Amino acid sequence: MIRYSLHCDRGHTFESWFQSSSAYESQEKRKLVNCPVCGSAKVERAIMAPQIVSKKGRDSQVTDVPAPAQPAEVTAPGSTPLLMAQERELRAKLKELRDHIVKNADNVGERFPHEARKMHYGDIEHRPIYGEASPEEARSLIDEGVEVSPLPVLPDDRN
């Protein structure tokens, strides 16, 4: 996982976590990275200083990275109580969306790319499905014109 400091074209700054730098670049290219304050998709990485621990201080040095906060408390720098409420509301809506999909669609697991293609090309009847696909498989589906969307992964989902 990698954390980026980001800023939008309207001057808002915020942070976000990505699985890798290529994951960020892919999401940014597809306009999936948006400012949580204004919703702008014109987002760029801000200059960040890396955290380096010297050999001398490695054993005794305490990192200055704060412990992960609970999901409702994760806030961008300069967040206000209103923004924190908006973040909680967004997380609740994403969880509601995810729960709806899980409840109303078939989990086809690792067969997802195969099943999605079969539906796209008319080999089987269309039905709501979800499952797993590698980033490469997802890109391939999108390149073929198969309509797919990632399910939102929330911090609670990883616990």
Secondary structure, 3 states (H helix, E strand, C coil): CEEEEEEECCCCEEEEEECCHHHHHHHHHCCCCCCCCCCCCCEEECCCCCCCCCCCCCCCCCCCCCCCCCHHHCCCCCCCHHHHHHHHHHHHHHHHHHHHHHHHCEEEECCHHHHHHHHHCCCCCCCCEEECCCHHHHHHHHHCCCCCCCCCCCHHHHC
